[in-house]
């Protein structure tokens, strides 16, 4: 199991921060992000706002934008946050693949999956289809399925899922986008090892002030 400590939370932080300048919701953020190109003009966001858990077990890890220049605007900032979260999720997928497991489809749920831009981004980063289902709250719905199977309402979890889970959408990856995102992900992965000691020093300094 791969767990990011602040995936959607990083996006929520961005929304809440921008709200200080005026009303901003997730739909508006999506429209803003769509104005920036794939790769956010060379801007990378590290979504380690509360440390990280996977693939780096590091409570001192910190977030930040790397590659910021004067030509970057709000659209680049927003899209880079979405891409950074996507890269972080891809870190876990890469670990699963390194174990020799073949992943052909990603089933995604939650509020972020209402965004067509983000669904396409995830499919392009992962290089495999992203499927949404009628279970918006995946964790709670899964727990309910397990409980139903446990009390005998179904013959097993597979039967419960077959009867109650329905696909509502499917987003296919774009091959050219996947190739470009693979390069961006390599750059993303190269940043934390370089910054790790600096993150720890900042955390220790912050604790003494």
C-alpha positions in Angstrom: 0.0 0.0 0.0 1.3 3.4 -0.9 0.1 6.4 1.1 0.8 10.1 0.5 0.4 12.2 3.6 -1.0 15.2 1.8 -2.2 14.5 -1.7 -5.6 16.1 -1.9 -4.6 18.1 1.1 -1.9 19.9 -1.0 -4.6 20.9 -3.5 -6.9 22.0 -0.6 -4.0 24.1 0.8 -3.7 25.8 -2.5 -7.4 26.5 -2.7 -7.6 27.8 0.8 -4.5 30.0 0.3 -6.0 31.5 -2.9 -9.3 32.1 -1.2 -7.6 34.8 0.8 -7.5 36.8 -2.4 -11.2 36.0 -3.3 -13.6 33.1 -3.7 -11.9 30.1 -5.4 -13.3 26.6 -5.7 -11.9 23.4 -7.2 -13.7 23.9 -10.5 -12.1 27.3 -10.9 -8.7 25.8 -10.1 -9.2 23.3 -12.8 -10.0 26.0 -15.4 -7.0 27.9 -14.3 -4.7 24.9 -14.5 -5.9 24.0 -18.0 -4.4 27.3 -19.3 -0.8 26.0 -18.6 1.0 23.4 -20.7 1.9 19.9 -19.8 4.9 20.1 -17.5 3.8 23.5 -16.2 6.5 25.3 -18.1 9.4 23.5 -16.3 7.9 24.1 -12.8 7.8 21.2 -10.4 5.9 21.1 -7.1 6.9 18.8 -4.3 3.7 17.9 -2.3 5.5 17.2 1.0 3.6 19.8 3.1 3.4 17.6 6.2 6.4 15.4 5.6 6.0 12.2 3.5 5.3 8.6 4.0 5.8 6.8 0.7 8.2 6.4 -0.9 10.1 8.5 1.6 9.5 7.9 5.2 10.6 11.4 6.3 8.7 13.6 8.7 11.1 16.5 7.9 10.3 16.5 4.1 8.9 19.8 3.0 7.0 21.1 0.0 7.9 23.7 -2.6 8.1 24.8 -6.1 11.3 24.0 -8.0 12.1 25.8 -11.2 10.1 29.0 -10.6 10.9 31.9 -12.9 9.4 35.3 -13.7 7.5 33.9 -16.7 5.4 31.5 -14.5 1.9 32.6 -13.6 -1.0 31.3 -11.6 -1.9 28.7 -14.1 1.6 27.2 -13.9 1.4 27.2 -10.1 -1.9 25.4 -10.0 -1.1 22.9 -12.7 2.2 22.0 -11.1 0.5 21.2 -7.8 -1.8 18.8 -9.7 1.2 17.3 -11.5 3.3 17.0 -8.3 0.5 15.1 -6.6 0.2 12.9 -9.6 3.9 12.2 -9.6 3.8 11.4 -5.9 1.0 8.8 -6.6 3.1 7.4 -9.5 6.0 6.9 -7.0 3.8 4.2 -5.3 2.7 2.7 -8.6 6.4 2.4 -9.6 7.2 0.5 -6.4 4.3 -1.9 -7.1 5.6 -2.5 -10.6 9.1 -3.0 -9.3 7.7 -5.9 -7.3 6.8 -7.6 -10.5 3.0 -6.9 -10.4 1.3 -6.0 -13.6 -1.2 -3.1 -13.3 -3.5 -2.6 -16.2 -6.1 -0.3 -14.8 -6.4 2.3 -12.1 -9.7 2.7 -10.3 -10.0 6.2 -8.8 -12.5 7.8 -6.5 -12.8 10.9 -4.5 -13.6 14.6 -5.2 -10.6 15.2 -7.4 -11.9 12.6 -9.9 -14.7 15.0 -10.9 -12.0 17.0 -12.8 -11.6 15.8 -16.4 -8.2 17.5 -16.5 -6.9 15.6 -13.5 -8.3 12.2 -14.7 -6.5 12.7 -18.0 -3.4 13.8 -16.2 -3.3 10.7 -14.1 -3.9 8.4 -17.0 -1.1 10.1 -18.9 1.3 9.9 -15.9 0.5 6.3 -15.1 0.3 5.2 -18.8 -2.8 3.1 -18.2 -6.5 3.8 -18.2 -8.1 5.5 -15.2 -11.6 4.3 -14.4 -14.1 6.0 -12.1 -17.0 4.2 -10.4 -20.3 4.9 -8.7 -18.4 4.7 -5.4 -17.4 8.3 -4.8 -16.0 7.7 -1.3 -13.9 4.6 -2.1 -12.6 3.9 1.3 -15.9 4.0 3.1 -17.7 2.1 0.3 -15.0 -0.6 0.3 -15.4 -1.0 4.1 -19.1 -1.4 3.6 -18.5 -4.1 1.0 -16.2 -6.0 3.3 -18.8 -5.8 6.1 -21.6 -7.0 3.8 -19.5 -10.0 2.7 -18.5 -10.7 6.3 -22.1 -11.0 7.5 -23.1 -13.2 4.6 -25.0 -10.8 2.5 -22.8 -11.9 -0.4 -20.8 -15.1 -0.9 -17.6 -13.1 -0.9 -16.0 -9.7 -1.6 -15.7 -10.4 -5.3 -19.5 -11.0 -5.6 -20.3 -7.9 -3.6 -18.1 -5.8 -5.8 -19.4 -7.3 -9.0 -23.0 -6.5 -8.0 -22.6 -3.1 -6.4 -19.6 -1.4 -8.2 -20.3 0.0 -11.6 -17.9 1.9 -13.9 -19.0 5.4 -14.7 -16.2 6.6 -16.8 -12.9 5.6 -18.4 -10.0 7.8 -19.4 -7.4 6.5 -21.8 -3.8 7.7 -21.7 -2.3 9.7 -24.6 0.9 8.0 -25.6 2.8 11.2 -26.4 1.8 12.7 -23.1 2.8 9.6 -21.2 6.3 9.8 -22.8 6.7 13.4 -21.8 5.4 12.8 -18.3 7.8 9.9 -17.8 10.7 12.4 -18.3 9.1 14.9 -15.9 8.6 12.2 -13.3 12.3 11.3 -13.5 13.2 14.9 -12.8 10.6 15.0 -9.9 12.2 11.9 -8.4 15.7 13.4 -8.6 14.8 16.4 -6.4 14.0 14.9 -3.0 17.4 13.2 -2.6 19.2 16.4 -3.3 17.0 18.5 -0.9 16.6 15.9 1.9 19.4 17.3 4.1 18.2 20.8 3.6 14.7 19.8 4.6 15.9 18.3 7.8 18.0 21.4 8.6 15.1 23.7 8.0 12.8 21.5 10.2 15.4 21.5 13.1 15.9 25.3 12.7 12.1 25.9 12.7 11.8 23.8 15.9 14.2 26.1 17.8 12.5 29.4 16.9 
